[in-house]
Amino acid sequence: MRVAKQTQWCVALMLACLAAGGCTSSTERADRHGAIRQTSPEAPPIPKAGALARPKSPRQIGVPDGAVLAAIPPDNPQTPEKIALGQKLFFDGRLSADGTVACGTCHDPARAFTDGRPVSIGIHGRAGQRNAPTILNALFNKTQFWDGRVNTLEEQAALPIVNTVEMGQPSLDAAVARIAAIGEYRRAFSSVFGRPTNGPDLLRAIASYERTQLAFDSPFDHYISGDKNAIDASATRGWILFNARGRCNKCHALTEDKRDTSNFTDNDYHNIGIGIVRHNVVALARQAEQLLNSGDSKAVDNAAIQTEMSALGRFLISKKEADIAAFKTPNLRNVLLTGPYFHDGSQETLWDVVDHYNKGDGLHNPYLDEDIQPLALKEADIDDVVAFLASLTSSNYRELGIKELARQRALSRTTRPQRDTARAFGPKPPRPNPNPP
């Protein structure tokens, strides 16, 4: 009873904070264990738009035929001038309220368009609740964000600009006014769109740039194309495990019967057991009705980024009990470089990720996906699966990938917080009742 009352009070406080525009302090916030930790007084420096930020050619080995053209919306065709404008906006901190945060802050090309943090840092050092997903291959996403709360890249580009924890503008119009005050931008918008600077065109330009970030041409792509020496024996065994005993294809393929060599996602949402113990998601879901019934998309976005309701995942959007703590299956390309992993950035290495799945996590999770079960993978098997995942690294990230794999391997030999051999080789635990008597 005490826990239930405490949870109810916390959620009520969250809702009050959302109505007030957010409660996160610029100097401190609770970490995932409930302790208060200091945040940095300002966002990390905006990265430079270097060589890795340039638009990528669609003529890469592994790019599925026709998929790129199919991903371009008819109402926002690609042009070189629009893409160049979008790239400039992507790295411009003037889109944020205080000039310190750009899209590139959370999506740094040097880090495979992520930020290398468990959760992202916005204006005034404010920390969110979710890990920044990569922009690479985002043009193929059926929905955007970890919970799929919008469908298009144009819609996605708008929400961080007005989120008080991220870029902090009071409205999209405020961001447009700031950009429109710059002569270079006024001329560019007039040239590209034939009209004055406005919100929809600003979002179209950013989305057009993001659609140029294709990431293929990996060793695995060369292997699938016929070069059997492109990956080593360990990665080859890992590819077999991925589609068999590892059960990775249950989520990272369009169907279980056909191997996916393109995007490695089922475009669906799954509860895989992350954050279930740390967050009382059942209680949070019961208390979220006021927010969900409001129909306020901005309030939902704020809940996902600023409060513990983030742990509810797809439930915030679908309002379906089966979607409690379910999150979108990510594309696995360049996964070696996009850690820390999962929606909350809670896992440091790919070995941690495989350890999590190996034990079939679900002892306290009434909504665990039915395909999650103990895998009985031995240590050599786990090494092989990681070797396969590393083979999905694009050629332009090859050197960085070599260094990151060595770093993660060394860490995995001393620190394995998710490893539980007894559970990995044991029976599948019974699913708890979400509504106990």
N, C-alpha and C positions, 0 to 999 in steps of 0.2 A: 504494500500500500504506500509506503514511504517513497519507493522508487517511482511509482505511478504518479504520485502528487508532484514529485520533483520534476519529472518529465513534462507534466502538464504545465507547470509554472514556466519551465524553460521555453517550451514552444510558444506560450502566450507572450513571453518576452521577445522571442524572435519575431513574431507577427507585429508587435508594437515597434520593434526596430525597423522592420521593413517599411512600415507606414511612415517612419521618420526619415527614411533614406539610408538606413544601415547603422549598425552599432559598432562596427570594427574600429578600434582605436588605431591611430597612426603609429603608436609606439609599442603596443602590446596586444596579444590575443591568445586564446587558449590553444594549445597544441592538441594532437589527436588523442593524447592521454588525459586531457583536461587541465594540464598545468599551463600557467601563463608564461609565455616566452616573448622576448623582445623581437620586434621586427626592425628591418633596416629603415632609416628615416626617409629613404627615397627609393624609387624604383631603380633597378640595375640600368646601366648605360644602354642607350638604344644602339643596336649593332649597325655596322656599316653595310651598305648594299654591295658586297663584294662579288667575286666571280660566281660563288655558289648561289647568289640571289638571281642570276640571270634567267630569263625564260629558257625552258628546256625543249629540245627538239622532240617531236612525236615519233621520229624515226629511230627509236631505240629498240634493241632486241628485247622482246617480251611484251611490248605494248600490244594489247589486243586489237585486231583489225576493226576499224570503224568505231571503236569505243570513244575515242577522243572527240570526233565530230558529233557523235550522239550525245556527248555530255555538254555541248555548247547550246545554251537556250536560244531559241529563235529571236527573242526580243533583246538579246545582248551579244551580237556577233563579235568575234575577235577582230581587232585591228592592231597593227603595231603601235599606233599612236595611243590608243586606249590602254594597251598593256603597259606602255612606258609611263603614262599618267598614273595608273594603278600602282606600279612599282614605287613611284615617288611618294605617293600617299601612304603606302604600306610602311615606309620607314620614316615617316614624318611625325614627330612628337607633337606637332601643333594640332593634331586631331584630338589630343587629350586636354583636360581642363587646365592643367598646370604646365603643359609642354614637355613633360618628362617621359611619357609613355606612348609608344607607337605599336602598331600591329606586330612589328618585328621584335618588340621587347619580349613577347611570349613565344614568338615564332622566328627564332634566329636561324638563318640559313646554315651557319657554321655548326649548328647542333641539329641538323636535319629538320629545321623549322619547328623545333621545340625550344624549351628554355633550360632543360637539365635540372629543374627543381621539382620537388614533390608536388607543390601547388604554386601557381603563378603569383607574382608580386605586381601590384598596380600602383596607382598614384599614392603618394605619401607613405609608401612602404606597406600598403594594405595587402594582406594575404588572402587569397580566395580559398575555396574548398576543393578545387579540382585540378588535376594535372593537365597541362596544355597539350592537346593532341597535335600531331603534325599536320602541316598544310600539304605535304607531299601526297599526290594522288587524291586530294580531297575532291577534285572534280568528279570522281566516280562515286562519291558517297551518295547514298539515297536520302539520307538525312544528315544534319550537322549537329555538333555537340555530342557529349557522352550520352545524353538522354534523348537526342533526336528532336529537340523542341522546335526546330525549324527545318525546312527542306533544302533551301538553296544557299549558295555561298553569298548571294546578295543579302538575304535575310540574316545570315550569320554575321556578316561584317558590321551590321548595325548595332547589335546588342552590346558588345564590349565597349563601344564608344559611350554609351549612356549608362553603363553599370557603374555605381559609385565606388566599387572596389577596384575596377579595372581602369578605364580611361576617364571616367568621372564627369563627362559632359552632362549638363542638365537636360539636354535634348539634342537630337541630330541637327536641328536647325542651328543650334549654338556652334556646333562643330563646323557646319557649312559656312556660317558667317565668318568664322576665323579664317577659313581657307579662302573664301571669296575676297577677303581684304588684301590678299597677296596678288599683285599684278600678274606674276608668272602663271599662277593657277587660273586666274580669270581668262587669260589668253588661251591656256591649254584646254579648258572646258569648252570655250567657244569654238576652238578648232576641232575638237574631237566630237562634240555633241551638237554643235550649232546653236547653243543656247547658254544662258547664264548658269553659273555654278548652282547646283541644287543637290538635295539629299539623295534621291534615287540614282542620279548619274554618278555621284561620288561612290556609292555602293557598287554600281555596275563596273566602274573602273577598277576598284580593289578586287572584285570577284574575277574580272578578266585576267588580272595579273596572277591571281592564285591558281587559275586553271592552266597556267603554263608550267606549273611545278610538277612535272612528271618524273617518276623515279623508277626506272627499270634498268636494263643493261647490267644486271648483277651476275655473279658467277652461276647462280642457279638458272637464270635465263639462258645463259650459254649452254648449260648442261641440258636443259629441256630442248634446246634447239639442235642438239646432236653432238655437242662436244662433251663426251663422257669423262674427259679429264679436267673439266672446268671446276669441279668440286671434288674434295677428297673422299676417301672411303667412309670416314666418320659422318660427314654430311649426307652421303648417300644412304647410309643406314638410318640417319635421323629422318630423312624424307619418308622412308618406309614406316618408321615408327609413328611419324606424324599422322599417317593415314591408317594406322592399324592400332596397335596396343596403346599408343599415346592418346588416341581418341581426339586429337586436335581438330580433325576434319569435321567433328560434330558441329563446330561453330565456324571454323576458318575455311569453309568451302561452301559453295552455293547449294550443293546437295551432298549427302553422305556417299552416294554411289559414284560420283564423278570427281576426280581430283581437280582442284582449282590451282592453276599455275599463274593466275593474273593478280587477283586482289585479295585472296585469302580471307574472305569474310562472307558471312551469310546475310549481311545487312539486317540482322535481327538483334534482339536484346536478351541478355541472360543474367541471372543471378548466379554468380560463381563463388559467393561466400566471402567477398572482400568487405570488411567493415561491419560485419554482422555482430560480432562480439563488442566491438568498440562503440557502435551506435545501436541503441534499442530501436531498430527500424519498425518493429510492430507497433510500439507505442507512438513513434513519430507519425506513422501512417494514420493512426486513429485520431491524432490531434491535428492533422493537416487539412481537415475539411473546410475550415474557414478560408484558408488561402486558395484551395482548389476551386471552391464555389465562386470565388470572386471573379474568375474569368480574366484576371489582369495578367497579361503576358509578361509585363515588366516585373510584377511581384513574383511570378514564378521564376524568372531569370535571376532575380535577386536571391530568392531562396536557394537556388541551385549553386550560386557562387558564394553566398555570404553566410549561410547558416547550416546547422547540422541536418536540415532537411535535404541537403545535397545527397545524403546517403540513400534517399528514397529512389533516386534514379528515374527510370522511365515512369514510375507511378505518378510523379508530379505532373506528367503530361497526359497519360492514358487514364488515370484514376482507377485502374484495374488492380485488384489485390494481387493477382499473379505477377504483376510487374514491380512489386516492391523490391527495391535494391537490385533491379535489373539494369544493366548498362550495355551500350552498343558494342558489338564485336568490332575491334579495330582492325584495319588493314595491317598486315605484318611486314610489309616492305620497309627496310631500313630500321627494323625494330631494335636491332643492336644499339642504335644511336639515339633512340627516343626514350630511354629510361630517365628517371625511375618510373616504374610500371604500374598499370591499372589506373582507374579513374581518380584515385586519391594519391597516386605516386608513392604508395606504401612499400613497394618492393624494389630493392636496389639493383639486383642482377637478374639475368635470364635464368640462372640456376634457382634463384628464389621463386621465380614464376613457375618453373616446372615442378619444383618441390611442392608448391601450393596445390597444383593440380594432382600431383602424384599421391598425396594423402587423401584426396577426395573430400576436401574440406566441407563440413556440413553438420557438425555435431549439434550446433545451436541454431540451425537455419531452416525454418519451416518452408522457405520459398526457394531453396536451392534447386538449380536446374536439374532435371531428371537425368541428364547425360553426365553429370559430375559423379565420379565414383573412384575408389582407390585404383591406381594403375599398375602397381607392382613393378615400377621401372627401377632397375638397378642403377648404380652410379655411372657405369659405362653407357647405359641407355640415355641417361640425362645428358651426359656430355655429347652424345650423338645428336640429340634433339637440338641442343644449343648450337652445335656446329652447323646444322641445317639452317636454323634461324639466322645465323651469321652470314650464310651464303646468300641471303636476300639483300645484302648491302650493295647499293648502286656503285658503279665504277667511280663516280666523282667523289665518293666518300670512302674509297678503298683504304687510304692511309689512316684516316681517322678510325675506321672500323677495326683495323689491325690493333691499334693502341687500345681501343675500348674493350675489345675481346680479351686482350692480355690483362687489363685492369680488372674486369669482371671475373676472369678465371682465377686470378690471384686472390681476390676477395672471397670467392666461393670455397677456396681451400681452407679458409680460417673462420668464416662467418656464414652460417646457414640457418637463419632463424626459423625458416619454414620447414626444414627437414624433419620428418616424422616417419621413420622406417616402419615402425610397428603398424601404424595406420595405413601406410602405403601398401602393405602386404596383407592387410586384414580385410574383413568383410565390409561391405557398404553399410554405414551406420543408418539406423532407422530415421526417417524424417520426423522432426518434432511437430506437434500439433500447433498451428498458429493461433488457435482459439481454445486453449485448454479450459476445462470446466472449472 
